[in-house]
């Protein structure tokens, strides 16, 4: 075998160096570069998650205070509810309001429903001012209740009959 010329030696060395550069870049540098980009994207996602978690943690105290406030409101409303099987409490409150307002009270219908409500229909009769006083006093009713229907009939210039349907929540 003949000895390689200087030019051929340089070309072979250059070929070996270029092959090494190609192999290193293809199988080590480019995958490493791709992994670095992937990790940078993942780091940004994790930083965003971290910021969201920090915000949630900072709101935790506010949410706990709001939860405590709502619990207290629920307990207060439950205390205003009529006990189950004690519908007479609602009727007694209505009767007391009628006595305070000096109107005549007549029970038309009462009953309970399956969805924990007690309903009563009644009418009051009296002077215009007394009936209006009764209606205003019903606004300050001590139990959780809703007037579902109301009607006023003027019997004379001074006398009114007002009919009401009231539903009250039961514990």
C-alpha positions as CSV (number, residue, x, y, z in Angstrom):
1,X,0.0,0.0,0.0
2,X,1.3,3.3,-0.9
3,X,1.7,6.1,1.5
4,X,-1.1,8.8,1.5
5,X,-0.3,12.2,0.3
6,X,-0.5,15.1,2.6
7,X,-3.6,16.3,0.9
8,X,-5.3,12.9,1.2
9,X,-4.4,12.7,4.8
10,X,-5.9,16.1,5.5
11,X,-9.1,15.1,3.6
12,X,-9.4,11.8,5.6
13,X,-8.9,13.7,8.8
14,X,-11.4,16.3,7.7
15,X,-13.8,13.5,6.8
16,X,-13.4,11.9,10.2
17,X,-13.9,15.2,11.9
18,X,-17.0,16.0,9.9
19,X,-18.4,12.6,10.5
20,X,-17.8,13.0,14.2
21,X,-19.4,16.4,14.2
22,X,-22.4,15.0,12.3
23,X,-22.8,12.0,14.6
24,X,-22.4,14.2,17.8
25,X,-24.9,16.8,16.5
26,X,-27.4,14.2,15.3
27,X,-27.4,11.8,18.2
28,X,-26.3,14.0,21.1
29,X,-26.6,17.8,20.5
30,X,-30.0,18.0,18.7
31,X,-31.8,15.6,21.0
32,X,-30.3,17.5,24.0
33,X,-31.5,20.8,22.4
34,X,-35.0,19.4,21.9
35,X,-35.1,18.2,25.5
36,X,-34.0,21.6,26.7
37,X,-36.9,23.3,24.8
38,X,-39.3,20.7,26.1
39,X,-38.1,21.3,29.7
40,X,-38.4,25.1,29.3
41,X,-42.0,24.8,28.2
42,X,-42.7,22.5,31.1
43,X,-41.0,24.9,33.5
44,X,-43.3,27.7,32.2
45,X,-46.4,25.6,32.7
46,X,-45.3,24.7,36.2
47,X,-44.6,28.3,37.0
48,X,-48.1,29.2,35.9
49,X,-49.5,26.4,38.0
50,X,-47.5,27.6,41.0
51,X,-48.9,31.2,40.5
52,X,-52.4,29.8,40.4
53,X,-51.8,27.8,43.5
54,X,-50.4,30.8,45.3
55,X,-53.5,32.8,44.4
56,X,-55.7,30.0,45.6
57,X,-53.8,29.8,48.9
58,X,-54.1,33.6,49.3
59,X,-57.9,33.3,48.8
60,X,-58.2,30.4,51.2
61,X,-58.6,32.7,54.2
62,X,-61.2,34.8,52.4
63,X,-63.1,31.7,51.4
64,X,-63.0,30.3,55.0
65,X,-64.4,33.6,56.3
66,X,-67.1,33.6,53.6
67,X,-67.9,29.9,54.5
68,X,-68.1,30.8,58.2
69,X,-70.4,33.7,57.4
70,X,-72.7,31.5,55.3
71,X,-72.8,28.8,58.0
72,X,-73.9,31.4,60.5
73,X,-76.6,32.7,58.1
74,X,-77.8,29.2,57.5
75,X,-78.0,28.5,61.3
76,X,-79.9,31.7,61.8
77,X,-82.4,30.9,59.0
78,X,-82.8,27.3,60.4
79,X,-83.7,28.8,63.8
80,X,-86.4,30.8,62.1
81,X,-87.9,27.8,60.5
82,X,-90.9,26.1,62.1
83,X,-90.2,22.8,63.7
84,X,-91.6,19.8,61.9
85,X,-95.1,18.8,63.1
86,X,-95.5,22.2,64.8
87,X,-97.6,24.0,62.3
88,X,-99.5,25.6,65.1
89,X,-96.5,27.9,65.6
90,X,-97.2,29.6,62.3
91,X,-100.9,29.9,63.0
92,X,-100.2,31.3,66.5
93,X,-97.8,34.0,65.0
94,X,-100.5,35.0,62.4
95,X,-103.1,35.1,65.2
96,X,-100.9,37.3,67.3
97,X,-100.3,39.7,64.4
98,X,-104.1,39.9,63.8
99,X,-104.7,40.7,67.5
100,X,-102.0,43.4,67.4
101,X,-103.4,44.9,64.3
102,X,-107.0,44.7,65.6
103,X,-108.4,42.7,62.6
104,X,-110.7,39.7,62.6
105,X,-108.9,36.5,61.5
106,X,-110.5,33.6,59.7
107,X,-108.7,30.3,58.8
108,X,-109.6,29.1,55.4
109,X,-107.3,26.1,54.9
110,X,-104.1,24.7,56.3
111,X,-101.9,21.7,55.5
112,X,-98.4,20.3,55.0
113,X,-96.7,19.2,51.9
114,X,-94.1,16.5,51.3
115,X,-91.3,18.9,50.5
116,X,-91.1,20.3,54.1
117,X,-93.5,23.2,53.8
118,X,-96.5,24.2,55.7
119,X,-99.2,26.2,53.9
120,X,-102.1,28.2,55.4
121,X,-104.8,30.2,53.7
122,X,-106.6,32.8,55.8
123,X,-108.3,36.1,55.6
124,X,-108.5,39.2,57.8
125,X,-111.3,41.7,58.0
126,X,-111.2,45.1,59.4
127,X,-110.7,48.8,58.8
128,X,-108.4,49.9,56.0
129,X,-105.7,51.1,58.4
130,X,-105.9,48.0,60.6
131,X,-105.6,45.7,57.5
132,X,-102.6,47.7,56.2
133,X,-101.0,47.5,59.7
134,X,-101.5,43.7,59.6
135,X,-99.8,43.5,56.1
136,X,-96.9,45.7,57.3
137,X,-96.5,43.5,60.4
138,X,-96.4,40.4,58.2
139,X,-93.2,41.8,56.6
140,X,-91.5,41.4,59.9
141,X,-92.7,37.8,60.4
142,X,-90.3,35.9,62.6
143,X,-90.3,32.7,60.5
144,X,-89.0,31.9,57.1
145,X,-92.2,32.2,55.0
146,X,-93.5,33.5,51.7
147,X,-96.9,35.0,50.8
148,X,-97.8,33.2,47.6
149,X,-101.1,34.9,47.0
150,X,-102.8,38.0,48.4
151,X,-106.1,39.7,47.5
152,X,-108.0,42.6,49.0
153,X,-111.7,43.2,48.6
154,X,-113.3,46.5,49.8
155,X,-116.6,45.7,51.5
156,X,-117.3,49.4,52.2
157,X,-115.5,52.7,52.3
158,X,-113.8,51.8,55.6
159,X,-113.9,47.9,55.7
160,X,-111.6,45.6,53.8
161,X,-111.2,41.8,53.6
162,X,-107.8,40.6,52.6
163,X,-107.0,37.0,51.8
164,X,-103.6,35.4,51.9
165,X,-101.8,32.2,51.1
166,X,-98.6,31.7,53.1
167,X,-96.1,28.9,52.8
168,X,-93.5,28.4,55.6
169,X,-90.5,26.2,55.6
170,X,-90.3,23.4,58.2
171,X,-87.2,22.0,59.8
